[in-house]
Amino acid sequence: MREKEIETRLVRAVKRMGGVCPKWVSPGLDGVPDRIILLPGARIAFAELKAPGKKPRPLQAVRIKQLKSLGFQVYVIDRPEQIGGALNEVSAP
């Protein structure tokens, strides 16, 4: 399975939950996660999508750590099976 397929599944799953999952492009700030997860109830998280078995690049790992230190949930998803669990965590009160 390719990264793009996992990304498509994430976007669809978020949409089914009534949310949106825009691609995050941030000129001048490289290494940001691929997608922002926005769910009802002002729930927000970030997702870095990878092909199965792949890990974030060093700069991506720095950005993930930075976002987590600010209190945000950040998920590295490399298998479709991870999507449901991540979204359940984001939507939990």
C-alpha positions, 0 to 999 in steps of 0.5 A: 500500500502506498502513502497516498492510499492511506492518506485518502482513507484518512480523509474519507474517515474524517469526512464520515465523522463530520470533519475536514482534513485539509492538506497542510502546506506551510511555506517557510516551515518545512517538515510539518505533518501532511494533514490537519484533522479537524473534527466536530467539537473543536477537536484538532490533531495532525497526521503525518502519513507514511508508506508502510514501515517508513518513519518520519525524516529527521526534520519531520520528527523535530516538527512532530516533537514541537507540536506535541510540546505545544499540547497537540496530538500528532499521529504518524500513520503508516497503516490503514488500521491505525486510522480508526484508533487515532480518530477515536482519540482525537474525538474523545472528550 
